[in-house]
Amino acid sequence: MDEPLRRLVAEHAATGRLPGRAAVEECRAIGESAAVRGVPLRVLVDDALAAADGTAAPALRRLVAALMDGYEAAQHAALRSEEAARKEFVDDLLQGRAERLAERAEHFGLRLAESYVVAVASGMKDGDQDRIERDLVARFGSHNILVAGREALLVCVSPATLPAAVGEFTHHVRARFAPGWRVAVGRAQRGPGGVVASFREAERALELAGRLGLAASVVKAADLLVFPVLLRDRAAIEDLVNSVLSPLLGARGGHEPLLETLAAVFAVHGNQAAAARRLGVSTRTVTYRLERIRRLTGFSPDEPTQRFTLETAVLGARLLDWPPS
């Protein structure tokens, strides 16, 4: 037992006097010190009760309450410090700031020599992060999962050898996020630089899915690799879009219904009845619009090569926000 604690408790147990502010503050400080040194709270309370020898209950209650207040205050301070360190580490990790990353990663249970997958989710509300992190850590362990909020996104870093983690992350996002949520998953990459690369891929996939108007709630960066390739040669994609789709700009009723029809048809792999349901029109209307597109552009969605050209042009138009307003 701490000698100061023995003295405090014994003194007030012997006299029956309630401890004053100075004694309470001293006891609180003893509790804080014990928490920092890792002394279990139960041990402190047992020692205090033993020193009192069952006498002077009111005085003892006040001293024990102060002892526990100090102990809990130190624990809360340690938690806040840990949360701040964790947030700083995540920011440094995802931005590729390499200072002592491996050493700091060990503190959080990450072995950065392995391959990791980063998933990001949009649509987070207050409180979502803590609940989802708690659930994932309970299932996979804190050494396997790193969950953190970054701006408006929730980020999940998990080993590539633990594919179930991404599925579980998505499950909790689906259950807790507001409608309109989306999860994007980067490719598995090795080392600290790989975590950064996977995170940036996932961010980019999230952005592309929004710009392309994709219906899927879960998108994989590996499935969207063609689009960054297209955008690297902006002049070529602009030329394709203008050459193929410009004839639609003068269509009676505007170009929008025709582009929407093409996008809907491509989304359901050419099934005109399904496209009509997506658009809320009749199948006959879809057939009529596709014929108009063929006459205006010279490209038919029914011919494989021409369909690929049309689909690429439609996706390029979305990527470029074509036509300019």
N, C-alpha and C positions, 0 to 999 in steps of 0.2 A: 504494500500500500504506500502511496505517496505520504511522506511525513507531514506536509502541510495539511493534507486532507484529514489525516488521523488527528492532528491538533485541533482543527476546526470542529470536527464532529464531536470529539471528546469534550471540548470546552463547552459547547452548547448543550450537549447531552447532560453534562454535570450540573449546569446552572439552570437549565430549562428556559433560558432567554432565547427569544427569537433572534436569528442573526440579522444584523443591520445590512445596509447597502454595501459596505466595504467587504464584509464577510461573504455576501452573496456574489459579488464581483470576483473575489478571490477564488471561490468555488467554481464559478463559471470558467475562469482561466485555467483551473486545474483540469476541468473537463475538456477544454480545447486542446491542452497539451497532451492529454491522454489519447485523444483521437488522432492527433498527428503522429504519436509514437506507436499507434496501432494497438493500444490496450483495449480489450473488449469492454463494452459498456457494462455488461453483466458483472464483470470482475470489480469495476469501480463501485457499483451499487452494493455488491456483497460486502466489500471492504467497509463502506460507509455504515452499513447495518451492523457489522461486527463491532465497529468502534463505538457505536451508540449503545450497544448491549441492551437494546429493547427499551430504552428510556427516552423521555422527551420527544414524543412523536411529532408535535407541531414543528419544533426546530429542525428535526431530522428531515421532515417532508420538504421544508423550504430549502435546506442545503442540497438534498438529492435533486430537487427540481432545478436548482441552479447548475448543479453538476451536469445534468442531462441537457440543459439548454446550451451550455458551453460545448459539450460533446457534439450535439447536433449542428451547432453553428459551424464548427470546424469541418464536419462532414459536408455540409452544404457548400462551404467555401471550396473544399477540395473538388466537389462535383462541378462547380462553376469553372474552376481552373481547368479541369479535365475537358469540359465541353469547349472551352475557348481554345485549348491546345488541339483538340480534335478538328475544330472548324479551320484553324490555321493550317493544320496538316493537309486537310482535304483541298483547301484552296491552293496550297503549294503543289500538291500532287497533280491536280487537274490542270494547272497552268504550267507544269513542267519545271518548276523552280526546284533544282536538284539538291539544295543545301541540306545535308544530313537526312535525306529522305529515307534511305534504307534503315538507318538507326531509329528514326522516329516511327517508321512503319512497324518495326518489331514491337514497339510499345503498344500498338493497336492490333497486333496479331497478324499483320500482313507480311508475307514473304515475297518481296517484290521480284525475286528471281524467277518466279513462276509466271504463267500466262493468266491474264485476267480479262474478264468481259465486263463492260460498263453498259448499264441500261439507264436511260433517263425517262422520266415521266413528266408530262405537262398537265396542268389543271389542279395543282396541289392547293389545298385549303389549310388554314391554321390548324395545327394539332395533328395533321396527317403524318408528318414525319416521325414524331415520337412513337405513335401507335404502330406504324409499319416497321420501324426499326426494332421495337420491342418484340414484335411477333417473329420477325426474321431471325433475330439473335436467339430467341428461345428455341427455334427449330434447328438452326445451323451452327450456332455458337458465334461469339463475338470475334473469334480469330478467323472466321471464314467470310464475314459479311461486313461491309462498310457502307452505311447509309447516311447521306447528308443532303441538306437543302442547299441549292446553289441558285441564287436569284429566284426565278419562278419555277425552277425544276427540282424534282427529287431525283437524286443520283444513287444508284446502287452499284457497288464494285464487288464482284465475286470471282472466285477462281474458275477458270475454264473447265476444271475437272469436276465442278459442281453445277451442271446445267440445270438442275431442279431449282436452283436459287432464283434464276431469272423468271421461271414460271411462277414461283411463289410470290415474287415481287409483283408481277403483273396481276396475280390473283388479288392481292391486297389493294393494289391501285384501283382495280375494277370495283372492288367492294366499297372503297372509301372516297374516291375522287368524285367530283361533280361530273355530270354528263358532258361529253366533249373531250374527255381525257384521251391521251395517247401515250404509248410507250414505244421508244425506239431503242434498238439493241445494236451496239457496235460489235465488230469482230473481235475474236480472242487475239490478244497481243501480249508479248512477253516483256517483263521488266517495267520500271517506272515510266519510260518513254512509251511503252505499249499501253499503259493505262491512259495516258494523255491521248494517244492516237485513237483508242477505242472510244473514249469520251467524245472526242471531236467528231468521229464518225457518227456516233449516236445523235449528237446535236444536229449535225448536218442532215441526217436522215429525218429527224423530226421536222426540220425546216422544209425539206423537200416534200415531205408528205403533205404538209399544209399548203404549199404552193401548188402542188399537183392536184389537190382536192381528193386525195386518196380516201376511200371509205374505211380502210382497215384501221382498227384501233391499235394494233401492234405491227410495227414495221421493222425490218432488219436492214442494216446498212448494206449487207452483202447483196440484198435484192435490188438495191438502188444504185449500184456502182456505175451503171451506164450514164446516169444523169450528170455527175461531175465531169465525166469524159466529154459529154456533149457540150457542157458549158465552158470547157477549156478552149474550145474553138468556137467562140461566140459568133464570129463572122459567118462560119459555115452553117450554124443552126439558124441564124437570122435569115440567111439566104434560103434555106429550106422552107422555113415558115412562110416567108413572103412569097416564094415561088408557088407553093402548093395551096396556101390558104387565102391569099389576097383576092382571088376571084369571088370569094364568099362575101366580101365586104359590101358589094353592091347588090346583094340578094334582096328581093322583096321581103319585108318583114325583119330584115337585119340578119347579121351573121351569128348572133348568139344562139338562137335555137338550133342552127345547123351544127355548131361546134359542140353544144351540149349533147346533141343526138349522137355525134361521133364518139364523144367521151363515154356515153352510156353504153353504146354498142361494144366498144372495146373493153369496157369493164366487165361485161358478161360474155366475153369471148364470141361475139357475133350473134348471140341469141336475141333476135329482134323482139320477141314477145317479152322476154325479161327486161330488155332495154325500155320497152314501152311502159312496163310497170314502174320502173325506176323514175321515168319522166312524168308519169301520170297522164299519158296520152294513149291513143289507140295504136295497135300494131300497124294499121294502115297508114297512120301519120308517120311513123318511123320509116316505113318502106318508101313513102313519098319523099321524105326529106333526104334519104340516102340516094334516091334517084336524082334529085336536084343537085346534090353534092357531086355526083358522078358527072352530070352534064356541065356544071360550072368549072370543076377542077380538072376533069379528065381522069380522076382516080376513083377506083371502085373498092369499097371495103370487102367485096366478095373475092377479089383476086389477091392471092397471098402477098406478092411483092408490093403491089399497090397499097394493100392494107397496112403493111409495115411502114411504108413511106407516110401514109396518112396519119397513122398512130404516132409516129415519131414527131411529125409536124404539130399535131395537137398537143402532145406533151411539151414540145419546145415552146409552143405559144403560151402555155401556162407558166413555164419557167421564166419566160421573158416578159410576162404580163402584156402579151400581144392581143389586139393592136393597142398602141399607145393612145391614151385618152387625150 
